[in-house]
Amino acid sequence: MNRLIILLLAFVLCSPVMAGLPYDTNSDNTISSDELGSAILKNLETNDPVSSDLSDAAWIYWHWNGTPLTVTDTANQTIILEKPVHRLVAFDGSTLETLRSLNATDLIVGVSKNTHDEREFFPEFQQTPSIGTVWSPDMEALIETRPDTVFIYGSISRDSVQAIEEQLKTLDPSIRVLHFDLFRPEIYPDEVIKVAKILGKEGEAQAFMDFYEPVMSTIGERIASIPLNERKTVYFESWNAYKSAAPGSGYHEKVEFAGGKNIFADATNPYPVVDPEAILRLKPEIVIKQVGAGESNVGGYNDPNAKQLVPVYESLLNRTGWNTLPAIQNGNVHVIHSDILGSASHFIGLEYLAKWFYPDKFSDIDPIRTHIEYLTRFQHLQYDPETRGGFVYP
């Protein structure tokens, strides 16, 4: 018999079938203080071990006021949760990074293969079972982790994500699939608050937001004072040559948040491959090149040497005709790693962008200091990005 089928049968046969809230004896969809108190007293009288249902009932009473939690995720899907999360699979690094900020990584039972590749940033997950990648999941390995909840992207590649969810639901209808991006500045705070409520980590979320939001508001408030017609024009290039960003992409959103005017803001594809001649014609004042994957897989936590970014930087300066660009002539070409721009750490990258775009307005901002505090306080890593990191160049 197929190994996946055997695993599914074992999981179904060994899992109790329950509907509704535990110890909601009058079926009014609420665990009252009387119902919980009665269950606790009965447990004390019998001197039995505390059951998982009783623990769940107490948790729900404390964190969700004794009622099911209704959540609308980033895919605009509304889910009613009647049980706490105990076993969570996270497909992407931004989710893990956010869960670490919330001190909730003890729930993780399965991670993406990409997480194993990030050995410096995710050392504690190197022995956690791999469930493939978000675009090529290993369903057998995933089911073997016996998750009750899976977190997956909310707004990108919706067709692919939907197909994965349908597979999961076919294999085990009890698995709760929740959709959150956890890397887009526009919705990140709202997503963090929702995830924290699901996991009972509201206090941790507040502490993190007290750190995150002043960084973002400082950038937003200062940029707001710059008239639109005075903002710097920017060419953003992703990992591969001439692959840019346009409305609908997170990178376009970040360029604009930091006060830049994306020269390809009129492109219809969110990630257009642009004509080199168009860059020369549009004459950007600033060039931002991202590294960390694809043709530019250098730098970051796993490759902690800024010198690795130098060839990428110099190749930009030497492109045909680029010596005519204002960005080249004024020394406004910058290389940045996706570890601090395309992930839950985007606020660090945004400080760099804002400082590069408007050095006078952001002379008091120190992205390295922000980076160090974030790693120490919220990621619980002793890692010095100033001496070990290939995150930006120059």
C-alpha positions in Angstrom: 0.0 0.0 0.0 1.2 3.5 -0.8 3.1 5.0 2.2 1.1 8.2 2.1 -2.2 6.2 2.4 -0.9 4.2 5.3 0.1 7.5 7.1 -3.3 8.9 6.5 -5.1 5.9 7.8 -3.0 5.9 10.9 -3.6 9.5 11.5 -7.3 9.2 11.1 -7.6 6.1 13.2 -5.5 7.6 16.0 -7.1 11.0 16.1 -10.2 11.7 18.2 -13.2 13.0 16.2 -14.5 16.1 18.0 -16.7 19.0 16.9 -17.3 22.2 18.8 -15.5 23.6 21.8 -14.2 21.2 24.5 -16.3 21.2 27.7 -19.0 23.4 26.2 -21.5 21.1 28.0 -24.6 23.2 27.1 -23.6 23.6 23.5 -24.0 27.4 23.5 -20.6 27.8 21.7 -19.0 29.3 24.8 -16.8 27.8 27.5 -18.2 29.5 30.6 -16.3 29.9 33.9 -18.8 27.4 35.4 -18.1 24.8 32.7 -14.4 25.2 32.9 -14.4 25.3 36.7 -16.5 22.2 36.9 -14.2 20.3 34.6 -11.1 21.4 36.6 -12.7 20.3 39.9 -13.7 16.9 38.4 -10.2 16.4 37.2 -8.8 17.3 40.7 -11.2 14.9 42.3 -10.3 12.0 40.1 -6.6 12.9 40.2 -6.3 12.0 36.6 -3.7 13.5 34.3 -4.9 16.8 32.7 -6.3 15.9 29.3 -5.5 17.8 26.2 -9.2 18.8 25.9 -9.1 20.3 29.4 -5.9 22.2 28.5 -7.4 23.4 25.3 -10.6 24.6 27.1 -8.5 26.6 29.6 -6.4 28.1 26.8 -9.5 29.1 24.8 -11.1 30.5 27.9 -8.0 32.6 28.6 -7.0 33.7 25.1 -10.3 33.7 23.1 -12.7 34.6 26.0 -14.1 31.1 25.9 -15.5 31.3 22.3 -14.4 30.2 18.9 -12.0 32.6 17.1 -13.2 33.9 13.8 -10.3 35.0 11.5 -10.4 36.6 8.0 -6.9 35.9 6.5 -5.1 37.8 3.8 -6.8 35.6 1.1 -10.1 37.0 2.4 -11.0 33.6 3.7 -12.9 33.4 7.0 -12.1 30.5 9.3 -13.6 29.7 12.6 -11.1 28.1 15.0 -12.4 25.9 17.8 -9.1 24.5 18.9 -5.7 26.1 19.6 -2.8 25.6 17.3 -0.5 22.8 18.5 1.3 21.6 15.4 2.1 24.2 12.7 3.7 23.9 9.3 5.2 27.1 7.9 6.1 27.1 4.2 8.2 30.3 4.0 10.9 32.1 5.9 9.0 35.3 6.5 6.4 33.3 8.5 9.1 31.6 10.6 10.8 35.0 11.1 7.5 36.5 12.3 6.8 33.5 14.6 10.2 34.0 16.1 9.4 37.6 16.8 6.3 36.3 18.6 8.1 33.6 20.5 5.9 31.0 18.9 8.4 28.7 17.2 7.8 25.8 19.6 4.7 25.1 17.6 6.6 24.4 14.3 6.7 20.8 13.2 7.5 21.2 9.5 9.5 23.8 7.4 10.4 24.5 3.8 13.5 23.0 2.3 14.6 26.7 1.9 14.7 27.1 5.6 17.3 24.3 5.8 19.4 26.3 3.4 19.3 29.3 5.7 21.5 27.6 8.4 22.9 30.9 9.8 19.5 32.6 10.2 17.4 29.6 11.2 19.8 27.3 13.1 17.1 26.0 15.4 15.2 24.5 12.4 18.0 22.5 10.8 16.6 19.3 12.3 12.9 20.1 11.8 11.4 17.9 9.0 11.4 19.4 5.6 8.1 19.5 3.7 9.6 20.5 0.3 9.0 24.0 -1.0 5.9 26.2 -1.3 5.9 25.6 -5.0 6.9 22.0 -4.9 5.6 20.6 -1.6 6.3 17.0 -0.4 2.8 16.0 0.7 3.9 12.7 2.2 6.5 14.5 4.4 4.0 17.1 5.3 1.3 14.7 6.4 3.9 12.7 8.4 4.4 15.8 10.6 0.7 15.5 11.6 0.0 19.3 11.5 -3.3 20.8 12.7 -2.6 24.1 10.9 -0.6 25.2 7.8 0.4 28.8 7.1 0.9 29.6 3.4 1.0 32.7 1.2 -2.1 34.9 1.0 -1.9 37.1 -2.0 0.8 35.8 -4.4 0.5 33.0 -7.0 -3.0 32.4 -5.9 -3.6 29.5 -8.4 -0.6 27.6 -7.1 -1.5 28.2 -3.5 -5.1 27.2 -4.1 -3.9 23.9 -5.6 -1.8 23.2 -2.6 -4.7 23.9 -0.3 -7.0 21.6 -2.2 -4.4 18.8 -2.0 -4.1 19.2 1.7 -7.9 19.3 2.2 -8.2 16.1 0.2 -5.6 14.3 2.2 -6.8 15.5 5.6 -9.9 17.8 5.8 -9.2 18.6 9.4 -6.0 20.6 8.6 -6.7 24.3 8.9 -5.0 26.3 6.1 -4.4 29.9 6.8 -3.1 32.5 4.3 -0.7 35.2 5.4 2.1 36.9 3.4 4.0 38.4 6.4 6.4 40.4 4.3 4.4 43.2 2.7 4.7 46.5 4.6 1.2 47.7 3.7 -0.5 44.8 5.6 2.3 43.4 7.8 1.1 45.0 11.1 -2.5 43.8 10.6 -1.2 40.3 9.7 1.0 40.1 12.8 -1.9 41.1 15.1 -4.1 38.4 13.6 -1.4 35.7 13.8 -0.7 36.7 17.4 -4.4 36.4 18.3 -4.6 33.0 16.7 -1.5 31.8 18.7 -2.3 33.6 22.0 0.8 35.9 21.6 -0.8 39.3 21.8 1.7 40.6 24.4 4.6 39.6 22.2 3.0 41.2 19.2 2.6 44.5 21.0 6.2 44.5 22.1 7.3 43.8 18.5 4.9 46.5 17.1 6.3 49.0 19.6 9.7 48.4 17.9 8.5 48.1 14.3 5.9 50.9 13.9 8.2 53.8 15.0 10.7 52.7 12.3 8.0 52.7 9.6 6.2 55.8 10.8 9.4 57.8 10.8 10.0 56.9 7.2 6.4 57.6 6.2 6.1 60.9 8.0 9.3 62.3 6.5 8.6 61.1 3.0 5.1 62.6 3.2 6.7 66.1 3.3 8.4 65.7 0.0 6.2 66.8 -3.0 5.6 64.1 -5.5 7.2 66.1 -8.3 10.4 66.3 -6.2 10.8 62.6 -5.4 13.8 60.7 -6.8 13.3 58.5 -9.8 14.4 54.9 -9.2 15.3 51.9 -11.2 14.8 48.7 -9.1 16.4 45.5 -10.4 15.7 42.1 -8.9 18.1 39.1 -8.8 18.2 38.7 -12.5 19.4 41.2 -15.1 16.7 43.7 -16.2 14.0 42.0 -14.2 12.3 44.9 -12.4 9.2 45.6 -10.4 5.9 47.3 -11.0 2.5 47.9 -9.3 1.3 44.6 -7.8 4.8 43.7 -6.5 6.1 44.1 -3.0 9.3 45.8 -4.3 7.4 48.5 -6.2 5.5 49.1 -2.9 8.7 49.4 -1.0 10.4 51.8 -3.5 7.4 54.1 -3.2 7.1 53.8 0.5 10.7 55.0 0.8 9.9 58.0 -1.4 11.1 56.8 -4.8 9.3 57.1 -8.1 9.6 53.8 -9.9 10.5 54.5 -13.5 8.5 51.4 -14.6 5.4 52.2 -12.6 3.3 52.0 -15.8 4.3 48.4 -16.5 1.4 45.9 -16.5 3.4 42.9 -15.4 4.3 43.1 -11.7 7.7 41.7 -12.4 8.6 43.0 -15.9 11.7 42.1 -17.8 12.5 45.6 -19.1 14.3 46.9 -22.2 17.8 48.1 -21.4 17.2 51.0 -23.8 14.2 52.1 -21.7 16.5 52.5 -18.6 18.8 54.8 -20.6 15.9 56.8 -21.9 14.2 57.2 -18.5 17.5 58.2 -16.8 16.9 57.1 -13.2 18.5 59.2 -10.4 19.0 56.1 -8.2 19.6 52.4 -9.1 18.8 49.6 -6.6 20.0 46.1 -7.3 18.8 43.2 -5.2 20.9 40.2 -4.6 20.3 36.9 -2.7 19.0 34.5 -5.4 18.9 33.8 -9.1 21.8 35.2 -11.0 22.9 37.2 -8.0 23.0 34.6 -5.2 25.6 36.2 -3.0 25.7 37.9 0.4 23.2 37.7 3.3 23.5 35.6 6.5 24.9 32.6 4.7 27.5 34.5 2.8 28.6 37.2 5.4 31.2 39.1 3.3 30.3 42.4 1.7 33.1 41.9 -0.8 30.9 39.3 -2.5 28.6 42.2 -3.5 31.4 44.2 -5.2 31.4 42.3 -8.5 27.6 42.9 -8.8 28.0 46.6 -8.1 30.9 47.0 -10.6 29.0 45.1 -13.3 26.2 47.7 -13.0 28.7 50.5 -13.4 30.1 48.9 -16.5 26.9 48.2 -18.4 26.8 49.7 -21.9 25.7 53.3 -21.8 25.1 53.4 -18.1 27.8 56.1 -17.6 25.2 58.5 -18.9 22.7 57.8 -16.1 22.4 60.4 -13.3 22.5 57.5 -10.8 26.0 56.5 -12.0 27.2 60.1 -12.3 26.1 61.0 -8.8 27.2 57.7 -7.1 23.7 56.6 -6.4 23.9 52.9 -7.3 23.3 50.5 -4.4 23.2 46.8 -3.9 21.0 45.3 -1.2 20.2 41.7 -0.1 16.7 40.3 -0.1 17.2 39.1 3.5 16.5 42.7 4.7 14.2 43.9 1.9 12.0 41.1 0.7 11.2 39.4 4.0 9.7 40.2 7.4 12.9 42.3 7.9 11.7 44.7 5.2 11.7 47.6 7.6 15.5 47.4 7.8 15.8 47.6 4.0 13.4 50.5 3.9 15.6 52.4 6.2 18.5 51.9 3.8 16.4 52.9 0.8 15.1 56.1 2.5 18.6 57.0 3.6 20.0 56.5 0.1 17.1 58.4 -1.6 17.2 61.4 0.9 20.4 61.4 2.9 19.8 64.8 4.4 16.3 63.9 5.7 17.6 60.6 7.2 21.0 61.5 8.5 20.0 60.4 12.0 18.8 57.0 10.9 21.1 54.0 11.5 19.9 50.9 9.7 22.7 48.8 11.2 21.6 49.7 14.7 18.0 48.8 13.9 19.2 45.5 12.4 21.3 44.6 15.5 18.4 45.4 17.9 16.0 43.3 15.8 18.3 40.3 15.7 19.0 40.4 19.4 15.6 41.3 20.8 13.2 39.5 18.5 15.2 36.9 16.5 17.3 35.8 19.5 20.4 35.7 17.4 23.9 36.8 18.3 24.9 38.0 14.9 26.7 41.2 14.1 25.6 42.5 10.6 28.2 45.2 10.7 31.2 42.8 10.8 29.6 39.6 9.3 27.0 40.8 6.9 27.0 41.1 3.2 23.7 43.0 3.2 24.5 46.3 1.3 27.1 47.8 -0.9 28.6 50.4 -0.8 
